[in-house]
Amino acid sequence: MQMRDWATSVGPWFPLAFLGAHIVVTVFPFPRTAFTLAAGLLFGPVLGIAIAVVASAVSAVLALFLIRAAGWQLNRLVPHPRVDSLDTRLRRRGWPVVLSMRLIPAVPFSVLNYAAGASAVRVVPYTLATLVGLFPGTAAVVILGDALTGNISPALILVSLGTAALGVAGLIYEVRLHRRDHHRERARLQADTPQSVGISRTLTEP
């Protein structure tokens, strides 16, 4: 409570300064949880959640742009047909993967940002999926930080477990969907190959 009183007495600029520091520092591989807990401890649940979610989303988008500005591309770093297929999939339908992985607390925040930047996932779906995916877990940690000034609710553990389970389920669904589409595409190509060979032979025969 003394820390919160201090944060309130510093002035209206302090939340903005905290927001800026949160954005800049978490672009790099710095533990985001420290800022999220501090947001709840210093600003309470409402303002703390708003600061933590906005700062995390902006930081994630900045990290994506920095990776792409550096020229790091997944299909160049790992040249393989399966990687090309995965990259194409992420370009078309990358937001469910991003959303699912954001819901899993064990997935490192900065690692996912860098991986998304190296992939072909589109910026707008990535940003929206990041906002939605970060909200439940971030809100839970902010509320935990707020609870450090009083009583800690056991419901926070249930929220974290629930969001993680939802994220894992969504990721498994997307992996299975990608494999199914990949098998269908390969079967279609195999079915088209004999027809192409027959047409080629017809054209070349005298």
N, C-alpha and C positions, 0 to 999 in steps of 0.2 A: 504493500500500500504506500510506503514511503517513496518507492521508485515511481509509482504512478503519479503521486502528488508532485514529485519533481518534474516529471514529463509534462504535466499540465501547467506547471508554473514557468517552464522555460519560455513558452510563447507559441503562437499559432504556426510559426514557421517550422517547429520541430517535427511534426508529422510529415511535412514535405521533405525535410532533410532526411528523415528516416526512409521515406519512400525512395528518394534518389540513391541513397547508400545501398538499400536493398537491391535495386535494379542493377547498379554498377557491379557490386561485389558478386552477385549470384550469376552474372554472365560467365564468370570463371568457376571452376570446380570447387566452390565453397559450400559447406553444408547449409542448405536453405532453411532447415528446421530451426537453426539458431535465430534467424530473423523472424520466422513465423511465431515461435514461442515468445520472443521479445515483443512482437506486435500485440499479442494478447495481454501480456503482462503490463505493457506501458499504456496502451490505448483502450483496453477493454474489448468486448466481443464485436461490437458493431463496426467501429472505426478500424479496429485491428484486422478484421476479416477483409474489409474493403482495401486496406493498404496492402495486405499480404497477397491477396488474389491479383490485384492490378499490377503490383510490382513483379510478381512471379510471371505473369503473362507477358508483360513488356520485356522482361529479361529473357524469356524463352524465345521471343520473336527476334530480339537483337542478336542472340547467340546464333540463330538460324541464318540471319543475314551475314554475320561475320564469317561463318563457315563457308557460305556460298561466295562471298567476296574473296575469300582466300583461294577459291577454285577447287575445293575438295569435293569430289563427286564419287558416289558409291561405286558406280560402274567403272570408274577409272582406278580406284583404289583396289578393287577386287574384280578384275575382268573375268567374268564367267557368265555363260548363258542363263543360269539360274538367278544370278544377281540382276541381270538385265530384266528378266521376267518379274522379279520382285520389285524392281524399281518402277517398272511400268504399272504394276499393280498399285503401288503407293501413289503414283501420280493420279490414277483414276479413282482410287478408293483408299486414301491414306488416313482419313479422319477417324474411322473406327479403330484403327491400330493405335493411333496417338491417344484417343480417348481412353481406350482400355488400359494402356500402359500408364497413363497419368493417374488412373484410379488405383494402381498397385503401389503402395508406399515403398516397397523394397526396390523399385526401379529408380536409379539415381537421376535426379532432375537434370543435371548438366549433361550427362551421357546421352540421355534421350534427346536433348536439344541439339547436340552435335550430330547425332545419328540422323535426325530429321533434316538438319541442314545439308548433310551429304547426300540425302536421298532426293527424289523428285517430287516429294509431297508438296502440294500447293499451299501458298501462304495463308489464304483466308480460311480454308478448312482446318489447317493446322492451328491457327490462332483460336478459332471457335472451339475446337476440340480441347485445346489446352485450357481455356477458360472453364469449360464445363467439367473437364476431368479433374482439374486442380481444386475446384471449389469444395467438394465434400471433405477431402483429407486436410486441406488447408484450414477450413473452418474448424475442424475437430482439434487441430493442433493449437490454433489461436484460442479456442475455448479452454483448452488445457492450460495455456499460459495464463489466461484470465483466472482459471481455477486455482492457480498457485497462490493467489491472494486470499483464497478461502478454502472451500471444499472441492475435491476432485470427483467428478461424476463417473461412475463405472460405465455409463452409456457411451463414453468416448471410445472405449475399447471396442464395443460392439459396432460403432460407426466405422472405425478403421478396418475391422475384420470384414464388415459388409461391403465396403467399397472395394477392398482388395479382392474379395470373391467375385464381385461383379466384373472387375477389370480382367481377372484371369479367365472368366467365362467368355467375355467378349473377345479376348485375344485368341482363345482356342477356337471359337467360332470362325474368326477371320482366317486363321491358319488353315482350317479344314475347307473353308470356302475357296481359298487360293489354290489349295491342292486339287480340289475338284475341278475348278476352271482350267488349271494347268493340264490335268489329264484329258479333259474334253478337247482342249486345243491340240494336244499331241495326237489324239485319236483322229481328229478332223484332218490334220496334216498327213497322217499315214493313209487315210482313206482317199485323199486327193492325189497322192503320189502316183498310184497306178494309172489313174486317168490321164495325168500329165505325161507319163511315159508313153501311153498309147497314142495320144495326140501327136507327140513328138515323132514317133515312129511312122505314123501315117503321113506326116508332112515330108519326111525325109525319104520315104520309099519312092522309086521311080514309077 
